[in-house]
Amino acid sequence: MTLHSHTHDMSCQQLLASIGDYVEGDLAPELCQEIERHLAACDHCRVVVDTLNKTITLYHASAHETEVPSEVRGRLFQVLKLDNLREKKS
């Protein structure tokens, strides 16, 4: 059983090494099929890929928002103790 687990870990490591290219669609179809077979059998890697895909989707959805409201920005700078970096209002 330990040998099977080790083999599975190696597959996970290989998937994680290629995850960016896989999500971006920059891999050869054969490698994509291999990754998809792994994802069908590995809940952990499937969660990683799903989370990455959702993060990218949320990023693209919010990309049109170019400015944080000033009151939110002020609270954020205060919490992060970056008040000295905020633009001073005249």
Contacts in CASP RR format, 6 or more apart in sequence:
PFRMAT RR
TARGET T0000
AUTHOR 0000-0000-0000
METHOD contacts of the structure
MODEL  1
MTLHSHTHDMSCQQLLASIGDYVEGDLAPELCQEIERHLAACDHCRVVVD
TLNKTITLYHASAHETEVPSEVRGRLFQVLKLDNLREKKS
8 42 0 8 1.000
11 38 0 8 1.000
11 42 0 8 1.000
12 38 0 8 1.000
12 42 0 8 1.000
12 44 0 8 1.000
12 45 0 8 1.000
15 22 0 8 1.000
15 35 0 8 1.000
15 38 0 8 1.000
15 39 0 8 1.000
15 42 0 8 1.000
15 45 0 8 1.000
16 45 0 8 1.000
16 48 0 8 1.000
18 27 0 8 1.000
18 31 0 8 1.000
18 35 0 8 1.000
19 48 0 8 1.000
19 49 0 8 1.000
19 52 0 8 1.000
20 26 0 8 1.000
20 52 0 8 1.000
21 27 0 8 1.000
22 31 0 8 1.000
22 32 0 8 1.000
22 35 0 8 1.000
22 49 0 8 1.000
23 49 0 8 1.000
23 52 0 8 1.000
23 53 0 8 1.000
23 56 0 8 1.000
25 32 0 8 1.000
27 35 0 8 1.000
38 45 0 8 1.000
39 45 0 8 1.000
39 46 0 8 1.000
39 49 0 8 1.000
40 46 0 8 1.000
68 76 0 8 1.000
73 86 0 8 1.000
74 86 0 8 1.000
77 83 0 8 1.000
77 85 0 8 1.000
77 86 0 8 1.000
END
